[in-house]
Amino acid sequence: MKILGRVEQHAVTDVRCDICAESTRLANGNLQFGTLEARWGYGAAHDGERYEVHLCERCFFTTLAFLKQERRTAHLFDSDPSSSEAELGLVSRNDWFHDGG
């Protein structure tokens, strides 16, 4: 037996970029964004704090470019400069069917 009733649900209807405040909704209706997050644990200067920053594709790669430049600067005089040449944070390429979960 089916029992029907109205159920109120909360769902994500949009994600706005925390940098430029633009919607991350694409023309096809999908949301396309990256997340920068941190959870600081016991002993850290920010113990107990949790951060979650949502970024549109443009702001994500602008932020990533800044971090890469900071890494190049930090390792400018290292004896092995190739150690900082890898793609920063890249876990996979051409992984179209993985949902990240």
Secondary structure, DSSP 8 states (H G I E B T S, - for coil): ---------------B-TTT--B-B-TTS-B--EEEEEE--TTSTTTT-EEEEEE-HHHHHHHHHHHHHHHHHHTTT-S-GGGG-S-TT---SS-TT----
